Structures are given as C-alpha cells and as structure tokens.
Amino acid sequence: MSGAADERDRIRAAMNRILTGRPERSNGALTVVALALEAGVPRNALTQRHLDLKNEFYAKVKERGQPTDAETRLRKQVVRLKELREKDKAELGQLRADVQGLVRVVNQLTLEYWQLREQLSAHDSVVRALRTRSTPPEPD
C-alpha cells in the first residue's frame, strides 16, 4: 500500500472514530485539527493533499446537524461581545448625560463668576476681595 493510500485510510478511520464519539488520540472535536491528530497526519495533509477528505468530514459533520466546536465557540464569543456592546452602550449614554450636566454647571459657574466680578468692580460694592496665598498683603 502506498503512503498516500495508507494516509487516506488512516484519515477515514479517524473520521469514523470522531464521528462515532470514540476518539483515541484527539479530544474528539469536530475540527480538521482534531481529525489530523486523530489520524496521525500533519494538518496540511488535510488542507493541501486530501481536500476531498476534509470536505467529506465537514459534510458529515453538517449532516449530523450539530454545530462544529469552532462554530459553538464563535457563537459564545458573539453572545459575550453583544453583552459587552450593550454594557458599553449604556455606559456611553451615561457619560453623555454626565457631560451635558457638567456643561450646565460650568456655564452656571461662569455666569456667577462674571456677576461677582461686576459686583467687585462697582464702587458701592459690599463685596470685598479676600487675600489669597498668591496675593501679597495690602498695606494698611
């Protein structure tokens, strides 16, 4: 028996073991990686030399109606990413509301600042400027 024929026979046997749930060398996942490991061949044997067997394997997996492990993993990741997106959307909405509130506060404080400056500059003002640390003391 030639090497290629032996390799094909090992791949077919590995396919049957995985599809019947009796893997011997792999974790039994419905993937090309697990199939290659189960058959004892390099992965590129399935992706380059024996594409027909790889396609046959995926066709049989699809016939079973069960999603592949990769599909299951990706579906879980999609769900997790959608949850994160919703969380981020809610957080972004809160931040936008906070920005609007802060803008109102800044506008109010600016208005009060200018009103106090105006009162301070009036001659009959009852408002007196208080000394701060950076202001030198006024002479008496």
Stockholm file with secondary structure:
# STOCKHOLM 1.0

chainA/1-140         MSGAADERDRIRAAMNRILTGRPERSNGALTVVALALEAGVPRNALTQRHLDLKNEFYAKVKERGQPTDAETRLRKQVVRLKELREKDKAELGQLRADVQGLVRVVNQLTLEYWQLREQLSAHDSVVRALRTRSTPPEPD
#=GR chainA/1-140 SS CCHHHHHHHHHHHHHHHHHTTCCSSSCCCSSHHHHHHHHTSCHHIIIIICHHHHHHHHHHHHHHTCCCHHHHHHHHHHHHHHHHHHHHHHHHHHHHHHHHHHHHHHHHHHHHHHHHHHHHHSTTCCCCCCCCTTSCCCCC
#=GC SS_cons         CCHHHHHHHHHHHHHHHHHTTCCSSSCCCSSHHHHHHHHTSCHHIIIIICHHHHHHHHHHHHHHTCCCHHHHHHHHHHHHHHHHHHHHHHHHHHHHHHHHHHHHHHHHHHHHHHHHHHHHHSTTCCCCCCCCTTSCCCCC
//
